[in-house]
Structure formats: structure tokens, C-alpha cells
Amino acid sequence: MTAPRISPDFPERLLKFVNAEVSLIDDTIETDTDLLLTGAVDSLGVMSITGWIEDELGFEVDATEITLDNFQTVERTLRYCESKLT
């Protein structure tokens, strides 16, 4: 059995989710926008993102893995997701 993979449209869907559902700023968030240090996303937003990822990709995000390294930008979040599925 092959491991689950991230669908080609997942990065776009994640970015749309962050912009539409969790962003606290008026500017459009890009994949390299610092979500946390700019205040674009607060701790509740990070929890929403992790819940969305769990629903979309079918794995549990461990609380110890919710770090700046993994969730500071959408790009880092995508790398984190890819690492969990490989």
C-alpha cells in the first residue's frame, strides 16, 4: 500500500483557507508571509490550520510539532505536511 500523498491543489487550498478563514490582516498572505511574527495569524488561527490539515490529510498534528519551524509560513507548513507523509 502506498503512503498518502499531498494532492497537487493542496498548497493552493491551504493558502486559500489561511486567507479566508484565519488571517487577521487585510493584506493577502503569500506562501512566504510570516504568519506569526507579523500577527497575521494568532494561536487560535494556528489551531484552525492544524485542524484543517488533520481533516484534509488524515494525520494528527502532534502538539510538540506546532513550532515556528513548522508553521511560521505557509511554505514551512507545506514542507511539514510533506515530511509527515513520506
Helices and strands as residue ranges (DSSP letters): H 10-17, I 18-22, H 43-57, G 63-65, H 68-71, H 74-84
